[in-house]
């Protein structure tokens, strides 16, 4: 047993001795394992929330205001294969310059549908067919384009918050199951408060990032 575990066992045994209650070493070890497992659940929730925040940061950084950004086109809905798919699911979108985007479809049979979807979108961009690829010249930011980019930022932020709340739910479900199996309620409540505090902090950080990016878009010339 590690020094840390020995110290923890001493505290537990000493506390039970004061109350006139003693447990055998295996029962004490089980309680230690339950406590540390709770800490692991909190740590996993934090890792998932951090992952969601970093994914959002990556998405926001890819939106280069005043320059052509693949994210401008990736969310466009395209009518293909008897349904609708996002452009990023059926094609690769890359920046070919400060004001030009290139779209390479995975299936040449969809190129016409992609061209039509871009033309019909509210982005005000005119696609130019180049064999099985499409070039899109990105005009300088109009107020309408700024609004569209702001919506993209908002959607990314909402997705990040959904991921954070999902991490919270998974942790809370684990604690609920532990409670039903007889784990100490006071320990579980402490862990629940830790997870809720993390949730509030990450949601606030996400909202601040979205707000800052939206302001950057609105103030772009």
C-alpha positions, -999 to +999 in steps of 0.1 A: +000+000+000+014+034-009+022+061+017-008+081+006-031+051+010-016+044+045-022+080+056-058+078+042-064+045+061-051+060+093-076+089+090-105+066+083-096+042+111-090+070+136-123+087+127-142+054+132-124+047+164-136+081+178-172+070+170-167+036+186-170+018+152-143-003+137-141-020+103-117-046+091-090-035+066-108-049+035-138-027+043-116+004+047-099-004+014-132-007-003-143+027+009-110+041-003-115+026-037-150+041-039-138+076-029-109+075-055-133+062-082-155+092-076-125+114-082-118+096-114-153+103-126-148+140-119-115+139-138-131+122-168-158+147-169-133+176-168-113+159-197-144+157-218-154+193-211-118+205-219-119+185-252-152+202-261-137+237-254-106+230-274-127+217-303-146+250-303-114+270-301-102+252-332-134+259-351-133+296-341-097+299-351-105+284-385-129+313-391-104+338-405-123+370-406-117+390-438-103+359-455-118+328-472-126+302-446-137+266-454-162+268-425-182+293-446-192+265-469-189+233-449-224+236-433-243+241-465-270+215-470-267+196-504-295+175-520-278+142-528-286+105-527-323+111-521-317+132-489-296+161-476-260+161-465-237+188-452-211+198-478-182+188-455-196+152-455-194+149-493-165+172-503-133+187-491-132+225-488-099+243-487-087+279-489-068+286-521-060+322-513-073+350-492-105+353-512-109+319-529-122+285-517-118+252-535-143+224-533-133+189-542-162+165-542-156+129-532-181+116-558-180+134-592-217+127-597-225+152-569-206+181-583-237+197-599-258+194-567-230+210-547-227+238-572-265+244-570-265+243-532-237+270-530-255+292-555-288+289-535-272+296-502-276+330-485-238+336-486-240+355-519-212+335-535-210+324-571-194+290-577-172+284-608-171+249-622-136+235-629-140+199-641-150+179-610-140+207-587-155+240-578-139+274-571-157+300-550-147+336-549-154+350-514-165+387-516-155+411-489-177+408-458-211+422-463-235+426-434-253+395-446-221+375-446-213+387-412-247+375-400-241+341-415-206+338-399-221+349-366-247+321-369-219+296-376-201+307-345-233+304-325-240+269-337-204+258-329-209+273-294-241+254-289-225+221-300-197+227-275-222+233-247-241+202-256-209+182-253-202+198-219-237+190-206-233+154-219-202+150-199-220+163-168-249+139-174-226+109-177-209+118-144-242+125-126-256+092-139-226+074-125-230+090-091-267+082-091-260+045-098-234+046-071-259+060-046-284+033-054-257+007-048-251+021-013-221+044-017-217+072+009-242+100+000-220+128+015-191+118-007-213+115-038-228+150-031-193+165-029-184+150-063-217+162-078-209+197-067-174+195-082-189+184-116-216+211-115-189+237-108-169+225-137-200+226-159-207+262-150-171+272-156-169+256-190-202+268-202-192+304-192-159+300-210-176+288-241-201+317-241-173+342-236-154+327-266-185+329-288-193+364-278-157+375-285-157+359-319-191+374-328-178+409-319-147+403-340-169+394-370-192+424-365-164+449-363-145+435-393-142+458-423 
